[in-house]
Amino acid sequence: MTHLWVRAEQRPNEERVGLTPEGAAALIAAGIRVTVEESSVRAIPIGGYREAGCEIAVENSWPDAPQDAIIFGLKELPEDGTPLPHRHIMFGHAFKGQHSGRRLLERFKAGGGTLYDLEYLVDETGRRVAAFGYWAGYAGAAVTLKAWAAQQQGGICGPVGVYASKDALNAALATELDATGAPRPRAIVIGALGRVGTGAADLCTAMGVEVTKWDMAETAQGGPFPEILAHDIFLNCIFARPGTPVFVPRSALDAPRALTAIGDVACDPDSDYNPVPVYDRATSWDAPVLRVAEDPVLDVMAIDNLPSMLPVESSQDYAAQLLPSLLTLSDLAAGVWGRAEAEFKTHMKGI
């Protein structure tokens, strides 16, 4: 019997989960054994999994799971160097030359395990079968608006945290924006036709912010893009890749501009193709923005785990997208799992 073991997340500020109780019940009905670890932080309570028929395990006990169990989590494992003998489903961040990624692959080599990277679960056309993009865009736009609101009162955006729901976030943000006494800013979203950009634009619309929506057609000429500098807020929702134009060059720091807040939701400051090269590192929940210019101010928001701010909605959305693939776990050699394993083997060469 195929055995899926849902581990507790161990990364700080991570309350999401990739399987809901309803999804677990569907897996069990399909003949898949499901174990779910207890968690002190998971946004969805353990009781629902118990009622669905899951076996319940102690938090962080996955290293002692049966050898044939498939360990399923979202974010990074503790970097303790131990060999990894199990098959793991997670975001490994290991296939793009990251230093920490190589260390992870070395652990798989030492243990003989396999990584099915969630980023590389793709259909026959190469499109990802599940992504958190919408809620990354939604939360990223919210934090960027918080940064703009803080600027209006002469400050800088303070720490951010988890919201119980989208409605709770919207209510809190609207209060902050109203407190500035200023008219709503104007925003431009690049990548507006994608999942990330749709989420960013929806948040802006919910807050009464006028949104200019750009996608590939509007950026095909390669720049420069003075229209970006004419908006108060720029939300980048396009991942860096060869050929991506530079949207905000360093020369913009000293140029006349209305732009005072950038939300780099794609958040790829280490890439050679970074389209927003006015900053060089990701930001955090404790310090959500980098101030890269003073007169006028320009703040950059680049948090790399934005969907975690809305763990319930983002978990439910992602789990629904992923469930059809989880239901095929009994045949790991085929479909999305076979393609993911082939990707893993390709990147293991030379490790």
Secondary structure, 3 states (H helix, E strand, C coil): CCEEEECCCCCCCCCCCCCCHHHHHHHHHCCCEEEEECCCCCCCCHHHHHHCCCEEECCCCHHHCCCCCEEECCCCCCCCCCCCCCEEEECCCCCCCCHHHHHHHHHHHHHCCEEEEHHHCECCCCCECCCCHHHHHHHHHHHHHHHHHHHHCCCCCCCCCCCCCHHHHHHHHHHHHHHCCCCCCEEEEECCCCHHHHHHHHHHHHCCCEEEEECHHHHCCCCCCHHHHCCCEEEECCCCCCCCCCCCCHHHHHCCCCCCEEEECCCCCCCCCCCCCCCCCCECCCCCEEEEEECCEEEEECECCHHHHCHHHHHHHHHHHHHHHHCCCCCCCCHHHHHHHHHHHHHHCCC
